[in-house]
Amino acid sequence: MLRYKVIANPTANHGNSARSIPIIEQMLKDLRVDFELVQTEYPQHAIQLAEVSASEGFNAVVAIGGDGTVNEILNGLMKTHLKGDGPACLGVIPTGRGNDFAFSMGIPTDIVTSCLALVAEKRHLIDIGRVSGGNFPQGRFFGNGVGIGFDAVVGFEAAKMTWLSGFANYAVSALRTMYLYDKAPLLQVELDDRLFVQPCLLISIMNGRRMGGGFLMAPDSKPNDGLFDLCIARQMSKSRVLSMIPRFIKGTQAQSPEISMARSKRVKVTALQGSIPAHSDGETLCTAGESLTIDLLPQQVELIISFLQSETPQNESGPIR
């Protein structure tokens, strides 16, 4: 039986996560889980708590919260991992707005089943990304993906709208973003085997499959195959953006001529004209950055899951169109 440190973020999902914490705590007691629970008190607190917990010998660190909480804990675990300290695994009980990391990794998105998954202790090693640039020249780790351009601005707008939660929040934000971010910057994109320059309305660099609570940016991505899956959108009109939204929800956007898919272990994006708004796992990297470098670190973190959501054959990418 693992010894768990449970880190709960009461402010996740605009504060709605706080109501779930006592319920989850009682569930874990009923399941006879050996755990200690602590709540975060300020931004980035979960990074410190996770780092200390792993160093103190806890076998697993569990996030109660959304994608941002998971991202902080992941960064804390990676710090201890790279220092050679105890290899604590990661668990997630999702109570956030989007819960894209949980969806992408095969973690149940209801609290009862996710608590049961912790007890079952089925684990898989997953790849981790590291992005350098913007507000984090020293680098920041992520588990699900980096969004550049349109989807980053969607996330910025979603964070402002406290009166909506879940996918509805992101859907309304996407409609707003059509009018706020309609001119694609000219970007130079360097992949493992190619370099190209074009106006890009959106670049999603995915280790997982989904962003924005319901947009399948990389429906065939696997979190343990040693490669990022990229979705790249060219400049398009507002009406075309509107018509593309259902395709991103279904994950069928690759059939559209404005969309290119690619795979790479390393990605560097540089703004030649305009600037780069970007996020990683929903956390702001920059609002007007100049350059980002994203590297994949294979098989870094052991994750407690129910199943691998993306255990389906991986499609090979075609050339950039």
Secondary structure in CASP SS format (residue, H / E / C, confidence):
PFRMAT SS
TARGET T0000
AUTHOR 0000-0000-0000
METHOD secondary structure of the structure
MODEL  1
M C 1.00
L C 1.00
R E 1.00
Y E 1.00
K E 1.00
V E 1.00
I E 1.00
A E 1.00
N C 1.00
P C 1.00
T C 1.00
A C 1.00
N H 1.00
H H 1.00
G H 1.00
N H 1.00
S H 1.00
A H 1.00
R H 1.00
S H 1.00
I H 1.00
P H 1.00
I H 1.00
I H 1.00
E H 1.00
Q H 1.00
M H 1.00
L H 1.00
K H 1.00
D H 1.00
L C 1.00
R C 1.00
V C 1.00
D E 1.00
F E 1.00
E E 1.00
L E 1.00
V E 1.00
Q E 1.00
T C 1.00
E C 1.00
Y C 1.00
P C 1.00
Q C 1.00
H H 1.00
A H 1.00
I H 1.00
Q H 1.00
L H 1.00
A H 1.00
E H 1.00
V H 1.00
S H 1.00
A H 1.00
S H 1.00
E C 1.00
G C 1.00
F C 1.00
N C 1.00
A E 1.00
V E 1.00
V E 1.00
A E 1.00
I E 1.00
G E 1.00
G C 1.00
D H 1.00
G H 1.00
T H 1.00
V H 1.00
N H 1.00
E H 1.00
I H 1.00
L H 1.00
N H 1.00
G H 1.00
L H 1.00
M H 1.00
K H 1.00
T H 1.00
H H 1.00
L H 1.00
K H 1.00
G C 1.00
D C 1.00
G C 1.00
P C 1.00
A C 1.00
C E 1.00
L E 1.00
G E 1.00
V E 1.00
I E 1.00
P E 1.00
T C 1.00
G C 1.00
R C 1.00
G C 1.00
N C 1.00
D H 1.00
F H 1.00
A H 1.00
F H 1.00
S H 1.00
M H 1.00
G C 1.00
I C 1.00
P C 1.00
T C 1.00
D C 1.00
I H 1.00
V H 1.00
T H 1.00
S H 1.00
C H 1.00
L H 1.00
A H 1.00
L H 1.00
V H 1.00
A H 1.00
E C 1.00
K C 1.00
R E 1.00
H E 1.00
L E 1.00
I E 1.00
D E 1.00
I E 1.00
G E 1.00
R E 1.00
V E 1.00
S E 1.00
G E 1.00
G C 1.00
N C 1.00
F E 1.00
P E 1.00
Q E 1.00
G E 1.00
R E 1.00
F E 1.00
F E 1.00
G C 1.00
N C 1.00
G E 1.00
V E 1.00
G E 1.00
I E 1.00
G E 1.00
F H 1.00
D H 1.00
A H 1.00
V H 1.00
V H 1.00
G H 1.00
F H 1.00
E H 1.00
A H 1.00
A H 1.00
K H 1.00
M C 1.00
T C 1.00
W C 1.00
L C 1.00
S C 1.00
G H 1.00
F H 1.00
A H 1.00
N H 1.00
Y H 1.00
A H 1.00
V H 1.00
S H 1.00
A H 1.00
L H 1.00
R H 1.00
T H 1.00
M H 1.00
Y H 1.00
L H 1.00
Y C 1.00
D C 1.00
K C 1.00
A C 1.00
P C 1.00
L E 1.00
L E 1.00
Q E 1.00
V E 1.00
E E 1.00
L C 1.00
D C 1.00
D C 1.00
R C 1.00
L E 1.00
F E 1.00
V E 1.00
Q E 1.00
P E 1.00
C E 1.00
L E 1.00
L E 1.00
I E 1.00
S E 1.00
I E 1.00
M E 1.00
N C 1.00
G C 1.00
R C 1.00
R E 1.00
M E 1.00
G C 1.00
G C 1.00
G C 1.00
F E 1.00
L E 1.00
M C 1.00
A C 1.00
P C 1.00
D C 1.00
S C 1.00
K C 1.00
P C 1.00
N C 1.00
D C 1.00
G C 1.00
L C 1.00
F E 1.00
D E 1.00
L E 1.00
C E 1.00
I E 1.00
A E 1.00
R E 1.00
Q C 1.00
M C 1.00
S C 1.00
K H 1.00
S H 1.00
R H 1.00
V H 1.00
L H 1.00
S H 1.00
M H 1.00
I H 1.00
P H 1.00
R H 1.00
F H 1.00
I H 1.00
K H 1.00
G C 1.00
T C 1.00
Q H 1.00
A H 1.00
Q H 1.00
S C 1.00
P C 1.00
E C 1.00
I E 1.00
S E 1.00
M E 1.00
A E 1.00
R E 1.00
S E 1.00
K C 1.00
R E 1.00
V E 1.00
K E 1.00
V E 1.00
T E 1.00
A E 1.00
L E 1.00
Q E 1.00
G C 1.00
S C 1.00
I E 1.00
P E 1.00
A E 1.00
H E 1.00
S E 1.00
D C 1.00
G C 1.00
E E 1.00
T E 1.00
L E 1.00
C E 1.00
T E 1.00
A E 1.00
G E 1.00
E C 1.00
S E 1.00
L E 1.00
T E 1.00
I E 1.00
D E 1.00
L E 1.00
L E 1.00
P E 1.00
Q E 1.00
Q E 1.00
V E 1.00
E E 1.00
L E 1.00
I E 1.00
I C 1.00
S C 1.00
F C 1.00
L C 1.00
Q C 1.00
S C 1.00
E C 1.00
T C 1.00
P C 1.00
Q C 1.00
N C 1.00
E C 1.00
S C 1.00
G C 1.00
P C 1.00
I C 1.00
R C 1.00
END
